[in-house]
Amino acid sequence: PPLPYLGITGRITDGVPAFADQVFPELFGWLREHGVEPGGAPFIRFRQLDPQGEPLEIEVGVPVDGTSEGDERVRPGALPAGRYLTLMHIGR
């Protein structure tokens, strides 16, 4: 089934790790402030790639149970139903 989530999307300027290191704490802080419990593992979704396959725009997200309202920065979404490739990166 579709997986509802809340996430923050942005353009990459200093690489994926720099964006994720900045935005994940912001997202989890927002969830805490609004009393929203994560419903699964956080993820990074590549939204736009350049012709060489390098990410230009990504979204960091956290699954949530049910539907949750966002705001101008934190937006609700849903990963479509289906099967996905999952890659776990450990370290830098």
N, C-alpha and C positions, 0 to 999 in steps of 0.2 A: 504493500500500500504506500501512498505518498507519505513522506516524512516531514511534518511541520518543523520549522526552525525559526530562529531569530538570528540575524547576521548583519555585518557591516561590510560594505563594498568600498573598494578604493583603488586608485591607480598606483602602480608600482613605480617607485622612484629610486629606492635604495635596495631593492631585492626583496624576495618573499620573506626570508627570516626577519628582516628589519620591520616589515609591515606587520607580520604576525606577532612579533614581540611587543609591538606598540598597541595593537588593536585587540588582541585577546584579553589582556587585563581590563581594557575599557569595556568590552562586551560583558565579561563576567561581573564587573562592578555594576553595570546597568542591570543585569539580571538580579543581582543581590538587592539593589535599591528598589526594584519593582516587585520583589517577592516571587520571581519566576525561577522554578527549579529546572536545571538541565534534565533532559530526558534521554540522553545518550552522549556518546563521545563527540567532542568538538571536531570540526573539519575545516579544510581549506578547499574552496571551489574555484577553479580557474575559469574566469568569465570571458577573457579575451586574450588571445595569443598573437604575437607578431608573426610575420612570415617564416621566421626561423624556429618558431615554437616556444619562444620565451614569453613568460607571462607579462601582460600589460595591465590587466585589471583582475583582481581576485576578490573573493568574499570569504571572510572568516565567519563561521556559523556554529550554532549549538542547537541540536534538536531539543524541542520542547514538547510537553504533553498537551495535546489539544491546540487550540488557536490562541495566540497571544498578540496583543497590540504592540506595535513598535512606536517609533517616533521618526523625526526627520533624519536621524543618524542610524538608529537600530531599526531594521525593517524585517517584517515577517516574510516568510517564503515557505516553499515546500519542495523537497527533492521529489521528482516524479517517481512513480512506482517502477520497479524493475530491478535488474541486477547491476552491481557496480564493481569496479575494480577498486580495491583498497590498498594503499601503500602506507606503511608506517615508517616514519623517519625517526631514528633515535640518534641524538647527538647533533652536532653542528655541521 
